[in-house]
Amino acid sequence: MAMFAAFDVAGSGLRASRKWLDAVSDNIANINDVAPTSGRAFQARMVVAQAEDYGSAGGVRVTGAAFGDPQGRVVYQPDHPLADEGGYVRVPDIDLGDQMTQMMIAQRGYQANLSVVKTAQDAYSSALQLGKRR
């Protein structure tokens, strides 16, 4: 294991958590988007992550994104300007409760990895002080 592997692993976790938070915030921001029934609904984005060098200190990397159903849900809103002749519009099939849970998990992951960086920084600083005399 490299001397500063803790920084690499925690850094990869920070990047993955940040991308996860970006996706969740984008989903929440677009939860009320409306499209005509002839169009596509906003598609929720989910981050796909994978372990690097599983079993060793490889960390994690984001390998891509998965997207929700473009059909979304059709809801009755006859007063909406995009409503069809029957009064229906297409909205994203995004559950706010699920997105809030995802946001909390991603935040905790970010905080945990940031704590690892701080602890490793303190440990390496303390190790450098061992050889100094007063």
Order of alpha helices (4+ residues) and beta strands (2+ residues): alpha-beta-beta-beta-beta-beta-alpha
